[in-house]
Structures are given as structure tokens and as C-alpha cells.
Amino acid sequence: MGVLIGCQNLAKSMSHKILFQDLNLAIEDGEKLGIIGPNGAGKSTFLKILKGLEVPDNGTIAARKGLRLAFITQEPQFSMQKTLDEVLTDAGEKEGLDHDTALIESHKLLSRLGFLDPMQTVGTLSGGWRKRLAIAEALVGNPDLVLFDEPTNHLDLRSVIWLEEFLKQASFAWVLVSHDRYFLDRTAERILEIHPAYPGRWHVEEGGYSDFIVKKEAYLYDLQVKEATLANKLRREEEWLVRQPKARGTKARYRVDEAMRMKGEMQDLKQRLNTTSANLDFQASGRKSKQLLQLKGVTKSYGDRVLFQDLDFVIAPRMTLGILGDNGTGKSTLLKIMGGIEPATDGTVQTIQNLEIVYFDQAKEQLQPDWTLKRALSEGHDAVVFRDRSIHVASWARRFQFKAEQLDTPVSFLSGGEKARVMISRLMQRKADVLLLDEPNNDLDIDTLEILEDSLEDFPGAIVLVSHDRYLLDRLCTHFLGLGTGGKITAFADYSQWERSLLDEGKAAKKDKATTGTKGKGAKAGKLSYNEQREYEKMEESIMHAEEALAVAQTEAEDPSIASQTQKLMAASAKLQKAQENMDRLYARWAELETKVKGG
């Protein structure tokens, strides 16, 4: 395996804050690297340095000659009026392809990534499908390395699962920044963390996210032991220094110097260990009722479109209900109906008397852009009341990782993660029986997410949760409701059961597509010869079988048991290459036949 890009002694600071220094990393062919770290640690900055969009303060970047590198940002930008075909054909021509070749590549990629209509306009795509389009656009140039910045942000779970499978089978190397712990565990084979806990503020380990966390916990434990040992030694040295007469101080100068050195090391250890994130804790009202909220026959529709219908459900204390479904199935709407923010089309929502509901708004619409941070945190007062205790607003701000000098900053200047922390701070000041949380994890780093989970796990009231974070759902939820198309609602025992249902649904849809494609293409393919028409009719089915063969070959080639058996490894690699070539040949042939059908 060759090195695609190498970093040597990289250093970067921002506004006098060191992001990382002495960073040494080699990214090789077949790389699957996940990058984690707190918000503002420098993860996205590191990606931009790799792409050449930012310059490091020190150090060098050396890329392999002719390296083809693509960068997919958090929010890909497209012209909303263009068709998918136009987007990818334009991208192909920018890479030096002639128009016809770019068109064939466009059709191959759109089909490979699951797009059904090349003439669909970008403006009609959901966020998840736009992310797929951004990936297709990047792949037109046949990149060696692709950089992803938060690729799962704002995707529904179905799209995240698709992206996982796509990246696991990718022929290109990739590096991605993500806060999605399940996603990292299922895709990454190496983890880089940019974090103040490490010397140089970075550390890299082989293995997935779970492996990394085990090693990190051991590292932090060793740091704590080292801190305790050093504290004891320093205390003895300070006691000795206090006992010595001043006149003899020069005779033991080395002990004074050693004590000063230990003080410096102690301060460094304290800073590295003091990296806990926001301190989050919700107040419960203490209500003892066995039933808080009941939905009876609840239906919601907009015109002829039914989101869900005839929903009967009871919300009780110590229950955490996870609401699952694709984007647009009505998850946020259901939360608003429970909170009395939006009416149901039919049915009733019954609550106990004086029920206290706290609602976390995904769009953070409750924050006004012209408010100052102080106004948002404390309604402009000098103190907030939390658990019947008055806390100065500066202290309250520090609890959520804000500095006192930021209190006059307008809300419009805050990042997504900072706005999320402000929203949580406002909710924590209210006593609640029920927490309705719509994507509370959006824009939060992993450290803050873990503290949020701890707090919610200890909440004695009821929680209704909409989230794309599977780790959060799996850890907290006691019940699950899945919202499907046509108003269908299904109860699930756990998240894994819902994911399996999605995969089964996808396999069934693929078979239906192959069947209907075979039946419907004869009339469309009038410009083909008899043999070509028969080939065209069977093409989707052939591609489906080829995809399955490619997946099997990929699994065999990545089997760790043959890693040291040269002959078996070479045979598996040859099989994988042959499967990939067959797949590429089928896509190229399909695009060629479609061009004929359309009169090209």
C-alpha cells in the first residue's frame, strides 16, 4: 500500500488557541480514517489543510504525484434548477471528460447510488439525497481520496445506513469527521482524535470507535494515576522547601528547580484532565402520577397526504419513547401534537392536570438572532434560578462552555453547537414532567453528547425523543414507534429490530425494481436490436447479482484470517478486482444501451 498524503509536524492555531501541533500522519491507499474531537478542536480545519484550502502554521503536507482528492462539505451547494444529469455531466467535463463520456459516467453513478430519474431537478431532493448527489459528483473524477465533513448531519437513519454500506465497500480511501458513534464504529478502521487531553492535542489508534474508547479510558486512567503520584511528590518537596532556612537555599537549588518543574508538569496534567464538556442536568417536577399523557386515535394529514393515523399510546414516567422514520414522515409533527403546539387532524391528546412539558425545538426557533447570549441564557438578568438556587449568569455560562466576555455576543454569531447548548440551558431552568426532544444532539460533540445522555438517563419523568443518533436511541429508549409511508405506525422492541425491517424492505424493493424493470422495458427499447433489447431487459437484474457478488468478494478480501496467507490473499484480491471490473462493465453497457434508447 502506498502513501497518498503525508503530514509532518503540522501545527495550527486559531485566535491564539492551539488546535494541534507536531501532528504526524500518513494516509494510505484503502484508508478508512475517522476524526473525532470537541467542537472547535480543529477537525474541519485539518480537513481543509489536507485539501489545501488552509495553510498550516508549521509543518509540511506531501501528496502523491497526481493525487485526485475530493472534499464533500457539510452542506453541499448545487444549483436547484439543474437536473441530476446536468450536475454530474458538468462535473465530468470539468475533470476533462468529453460530453458523451461524461454523460455515460453520469448515468453509471446515478444508477449505482440509487437515483431513479436522471432528469429530476436538484431542488426536489431531500437533504439525504443531496448528500448522495455530492458523493456522485465527487466520484466523477475517480478520486483516490475523499474527505467528508460530518457526512451524516441531518440525514435520516435510512440514508445513514446506506452511507455506511457505501463507505464500507468503497474502492477509494476516505477520511471523515463525525460525531456519529455507531457510524464510526461500523465504518472506520482507524481513529484520530484532536483533543486537549493529549500531548500535541492529537492521538491516533488503529481500530474502530469502540476500540479507541477502551484505549482512551486506559490512557486517561494512567494520567490520573500520574497526577496523584506527582501531587504527593510535589507536596513533600514543598514541605521540605518550607522547612529549609533561607541561607541554605542556594545549596539545594536543584530541589527548588525540580519542584518548579513538577509544578509545571502538574499544571499541564490538570489542564489535560480538565476537558469535561458542558454540565447538563434537567429538573423534574417530582410528579408521582402513573400516566402523564395519552394519545387516542390521533391522526395527522395535510390534504390527501396522511402522516400517521389512529395512533393510541400512553406516556408514563421513566419511559423514553424513540420515534423513528424517514425525513418527512411526521416525527417532528407528532412531537408538536404531544406538546399542544400543533393540532391533530383527528383524535385526542389527554394530559393530567397541570402537566409540565418542555419542548426542544430542532430548528432552535425559540432563540431570537438579535438576543445577546446573556439574554438567551438568563432573560437578561444577572442570575438564573436552578434547583431553587440563584446562580450568577457568568457561572451559568461557564457551565455550558461559554466565557464571561461572550455574554454580549449576539445569538446570530453563535455556532450550531453553541445554540444547542443555549437551548438546553433554557430547558434546564424549567421543571418538567415530559421532555419532548427533537434532535437535541444536532451539532453537539461526543463529549457533550455523553453528558447529555447521562443527564437524560437519570431524568425521572418521561422523554419522547426524535434523533438520528443511534447510540443515543439505543442507550436511552425503552419503547420505539416507527412511522412509515401511508400513515403506517409500527411498534418495535429495540432500534436493531427497526433497522432490520429497513434492510428487509430495501431488499424487497430491489427485487420489485428488477421485476418491473424487466416487464416495462420492452416497449421502451424499440431502437435496440433483438439481442440488445433482451440484454437491456435483464440489465437491472444482472447488476443486482453483480452487486451481491462484489459484496461477497469484498468481505472475502477483507477477512483478517487470510491477511498473512499470501496465496489466499492474492486470490481474494484477484476475485475482488474481477467483480469490480464486471460491475463497471455492466454499468457502462447499461449507459450505452440507454443512450441508444433515448436516441443518442
Disulfide bonds with the S-S distance in Angstrom:
none
